[in-house]
Amino acid sequence: MTELTTHEHDGDLAVFLIGARVNRPWRPDAWLPAFAAMGPMLRELWNDPSSGFLHARTVLDADLRGVTTIQYWRSVEDIYRYANADERAHRPAWLAFYRRARKVPGAVNVWHETFAVAAGGHESLYADARAPFGLARATGSIPATRRGRTARERIRGAVRPAG
């Protein structure tokens, strides 16, 4: 029988997508530092549970010219607090990116998208997930029936008692 699970989180959360795309592959001096900067930032976040960062995974774009990191956070404010903190890895990396980008305009496209998701505005379903994935990896997983039988029921966000 197929085991159906969903994520455990009930409250607000933020989903942050950030990526880089190479426009001038012959200029690694301009784009490689942008790619290399993400590792230290993610390590810093993984090591600081108080930051509000919950989980991330990085995927390679289909055309192999870019990457996207999908991040889950407790709130948009947590993202802003991290991004603007002078003592954290992001701000110096961002300033260095701007300095390089002025020297070789258009060599790399760096982008992000931020989604503030209100409580009750998210749902998930995982069939036979051997290990938690996506939002369930960030927040834990529970049997899907605790949230609802259909996506429409689950997105309402109320976790019903088991039993």
RARAFEN-V836642 format. One line per field, one symbol per residue. ss: DSSP state (H for helix, E for strand, C for the rest). phi: phi as a letter, one per 20 degrees, with the letter a starting at -180 (. if undefined). burial: b if it has 16 or more other C-alpha atoms within 10 Angstrom, else e. A space follows every 50 residues. Layout:
BEGIN
ss = ???
phi = ???
burial = ???
END
This chain:
BEGIN
ss = CCCEEEECCCCCEEEEEEEEEECCCCCHHHHHHHHHHHHHHHHHHHCCHH HCEEEEEEEECCCCCEEEEEEEECCHHHHHHHHHCCCCHHHHHHHHHHHH HHHCCCCEEEEEEEEEECCCCCCCCEECCCCCCHHHHHHCEEEHHHCCCC HHHHHCCCCCCCC
phi = .fedcbfefdefacdcdcbccedcgfcgfedgffffffgffffgfgecgf fnfdabbdcefgemdaccdecdcfbffffffffdfgeeffgfffffggff fffcgnfbddbbcccedfgndcbbbcdlffbgclffffcnccggffdqfd ggffffneeegfo
burial = eeebbbbbbbebbbbbbbbbbbebeeeeebbeebbebbeebbeebbeeee bbbbbbeeeeeeeeebbbbbbbbbbbebbeebbeeeeebbbebeeebeeb beeeeebbbbeeeeebbeebebbbbbeeeeebbbbbbbbebbbbbbbbee eeebbbbebeeee
END
